[in-house]
């Protein structure tokens, strides 16, 4: 079973790295939330897969919980807020669109990994809040980048805002604040859900 778990985690890493490979030739893609969190998820899963295979030191519980939270966010945004990918424009690898790998397949596999292959009852209560620090830092990064390079893309027409629901130009400050507030509330709820599942599941991994 250890080898299956290791391969599962390495497969997640593979999907993440393939899904983000465009950003190395198009640096403006790194402004996307999903590219940033997806790449970090790939690194953590590569670490976890190698550690599982070699019986080494696993990623810290805080880090594993953090990437799981943002994998859930990525999947929910992809399924609920983003338009379907167009295969005419999105690259495909082994017949699968890279966006699908990054936004749907890898996050779903990461959540399954957390539920079935991780030991539980390791999260401290304050993890719920420290996991959320990335969100305001990401928003600050987007705003500063947009102010410094207002026509840098990656959105259509050169807009520096990667998502319409945080597009300051179209929303204005009031709309931007309301949108960010709703997102922050969703992050808090999801963080709490991840913490509750960790507390509710058996201490020993269900599989592996």
C-alpha positions as CSV (number, residue, x, y, z in Angstrom):
1,X,0.0,0.0,0.0
2,X,2.9,2.3,0.7
3,X,3.9,2.2,-2.9
4,X,0.4,3.0,-4.1
5,X,0.2,6.0,-1.8
6,X,3.6,7.2,-3.0
7,X,2.6,6.9,-6.6
8,X,-0.7,8.7,-5.9
9,X,1.2,11.6,-4.4
10,X,3.8,11.7,-7.1
11,X,1.0,11.7,-9.7
12,X,-0.6,14.8,-8.0
13,X,2.8,16.5,-8.2
14,X,3.0,15.6,-11.9
15,X,-0.4,17.0,-12.6
16,X,0.6,20.2,-10.8
17,X,3.9,20.7,-12.6
18,X,2.4,19.9,-16.0
19,X,-0.5,22.2,-15.3
20,X,1.8,25.2,-14.4
21,X,4.4,24.7,-17.1
22,X,3.1,27.5,-19.2
23,X,4.0,30.0,-16.6
24,X,7.7,29.4,-17.1
25,X,7.4,30.9,-20.7
26,X,4.6,33.3,-19.8
27,X,5.6,34.8,-16.4
28,X,2.4,36.9,-16.2
29,X,0.6,33.6,-15.5
30,X,2.1,33.5,-12.0
31,X,-0.4,36.1,-10.9
32,X,-3.1,33.5,-11.1
33,X,-4.0,32.2,-7.6
34,X,-4.2,28.6,-9.0
35,X,-0.8,28.7,-10.6
36,X,0.8,29.8,-7.3
37,X,-1.0,27.4,-5.0
38,X,-0.9,24.6,-7.6
39,X,2.9,24.8,-7.9
40,X,3.3,24.8,-4.1
41,X,0.9,21.8,-3.9
42,X,3.2,20.0,-6.5
43,X,6.3,20.6,-4.4
44,X,4.6,19.4,-1.2
45,X,3.2,16.3,-2.9
46,X,6.6,15.6,-4.5
47,X,8.1,15.8,-1.0
48,X,5.3,13.6,0.5
49,X,5.5,11.0,-2.3
50,X,9.3,10.7,-2.0
51,X,9.1,10.5,1.8
52,X,6.5,7.8,1.5
53,X,8.5,5.8,-0.9
54,X,11.8,6.2,1.0
55,X,10.3,6.1,4.5
56,X,11.6,9.6,5.1
57,X,10.3,12.7,6.9
58,X,6.8,13.8,5.7
59,X,5.8,17.5,5.2
60,X,4.7,19.2,8.5
61,X,1.0,18.8,9.3
62,X,0.5,22.6,9.1
63,X,1.9,22.7,5.5
64,X,-0.1,19.6,4.4
65,X,-3.3,21.2,5.8
66,X,-2.6,24.5,4.2
67,X,-2.1,23.1,0.7
68,X,-5.2,20.9,1.2
69,X,-7.3,24.0,2.0
70,X,-6.1,25.8,-1.1
71,X,-6.7,22.8,-3.2
72,X,-10.3,22.8,-2.1
73,X,-10.5,26.5,-2.9
74,X,-9.0,25.9,-6.3
75,X,-11.5,23.2,-7.1
76,X,-14.5,25.2,-5.9
77,X,-13.5,28.2,-7.9
78,X,-13.0,26.1,-11.0
79,X,-16.3,24.3,-10.7
80,X,-18.4,27.2,-9.6
81,X,-16.9,30.5,-10.8
82,X,-14.8,29.9,-13.8
83,X,-16.1,29.3,-17.4
84,X,-15.4,25.9,-19.0
85,X,-11.9,25.6,-20.6
86,X,-11.8,25.8,-24.4
87,X,-9.7,23.0,-25.9
88,X,-8.9,25.2,-28.9
89,X,-6.8,27.4,-26.7
90,X,-5.8,25.4,-23.7
91,X,-2.8,23.0,-24.2
92,X,-3.4,19.3,-23.8
93,X,-1.1,16.6,-22.4
94,X,-2.1,12.9,-22.8
95,X,-5.4,14.1,-24.0
96,X,-6.2,16.1,-20.9
97,X,-6.3,19.9,-20.8
98,X,-3.6,21.4,-18.5
99,X,-6.1,23.6,-16.8
100,X,-8.2,20.6,-16.0
101,X,-5.1,18.9,-14.4
102,X,-4.4,22.0,-12.3
103,X,-7.8,23.2,-11.4
104,X,-9.7,19.9,-11.0
105,X,-7.8,16.7,-11.1
106,X,-4.9,17.6,-8.8
107,X,-7.1,19.3,-6.2
108,X,-9.6,16.4,-6.0
109,X,-6.7,13.9,-5.7
110,X,-5.1,16.1,-2.9
111,X,-8.4,16.1,-0.9
112,X,-8.6,12.3,-1.3
113,X,-5.0,12.0,-0.2
114,X,-5.8,14.1,2.9
115,X,-8.9,12.1,3.8
116,X,-7.5,8.6,3.2
117,X,-3.7,8.6,3.4
118,X,-2.8,11.2,6.1
119,X,-2.8,10.6,9.8
120,X,-5.3,12.9,11.6
121,X,-5.9,14.9,14.8
122,X,-2.6,16.7,14.1
123,X,-3.9,20.2,13.5
124,X,-3.8,22.8,16.2
125,X,-6.7,25.2,16.5
126,X,-4.7,28.2,15.4
127,X,-3.8,26.5,12.1
128,X,-7.3,27.6,10.9
129,X,-6.2,31.2,11.0
130,X,-2.5,31.0,10.0
131,X,-3.5,29.1,6.9
132,X,-5.5,32.2,5.8
133,X,-2.5,34.6,5.8
134,X,-1.7,33.8,2.2
135,X,-5.1,35.3,1.0
136,X,-4.4,39.0,2.0
137,X,-0.8,38.7,0.8
138,X,-2.1,37.4,-2.6
139,X,-4.5,40.3,-2.9
140,X,-1.8,42.8,-2.0
141,X,0.5,41.3,-4.6
142,X,-2.3,41.6,-7.3
143,X,-3.0,45.2,-6.4
144,X,0.6,46.3,-6.2
145,X,1.4,44.5,-9.5
146,X,-1.6,46.2,-11.2
147,X,-0.5,49.6,-10.0
148,X,3.0,49.2,-11.2
149,X,2.3,47.4,-14.5
150,X,-1.3,48.3,-15.4
151,X,-1.1,46.6,-18.9
152,X,0.8,43.5,-18.0
153,X,-1.9,40.9,-18.4
154,X,-2.6,38.0,-18.2
155,X,-6.3,38.8,-18.8
156,X,-7.7,39.9,-22.1
157,X,-6.8,43.4,-23.3
158,X,-3.8,43.4,-21.0
159,X,-5.7,43.7,-17.8
160,X,-3.4,42.8,-14.8
161,X,-6.3,41.4,-12.8
162,X,-6.4,37.6,-13.2
163,X,-10.1,37.2,-12.1
164,X,-13.1,39.5,-12.6
165,X,-14.2,39.0,-9.0
166,X,-11.1,40.9,-7.9
167,X,-10.9,43.4,-10.8
168,X,-10.6,46.8,-9.2
169,X,-11.0,48.6,-12.5
170,X,-14.5,47.2,-13.0
171,X,-15.6,46.8,-9.4
172,X,-14.3,49.9,-7.8
173,X,-13.0,50.0,-4.3
174,X,-16.4,49.3,-2.7
175,X,-17.2,46.4,-5.0
176,X,-13.7,45.0,-4.6
177,X,-14.0,45.2,-0.8
178,X,-17.3,43.4,-0.8
179,X,-16.0,40.7,-3.2
180,X,-12.9,40.2,-1.0
181,X,-15.0,40.1,2.1
182,X,-17.2,37.3,0.7
183,X,-14.1,35.4,-0.4
184,X,-12.5,35.8,3.0
185,X,-15.6,34.5,4.7
186,X,-15.6,31.5,2.4
187,X,-11.9,30.9,3.2
188,X,-12.7,31.0,7.0
189,X,-15.5,28.5,6.6
190,X,-13.4,26.1,4.5
191,X,-10.5,26.4,6.9
192,X,-12.8,25.4,9.7
193,X,-14.2,22.5,7.7
194,X,-10.7,21.1,7.0
195,X,-9.8,21.4,10.7
196,X,-13.1,19.7,11.8
197,X,-12.5,16.8,9.4
198,X,-9.0,16.4,10.8
199,X,-10.4,16.3,14.3
200,X,-13.2,13.9,13.4
201,X,-11.2,11.3,11.4
202,X,-9.2,8.5,13.2
203,X,-5.7,9.4,14.3
204,X,-4.3,6.6,12.1
205,X,-4.5,7.0,8.3
206,X,-7.6,5.2,6.9
207,X,-5.4,3.6,4.2
208,X,-1.6,3.3,3.9
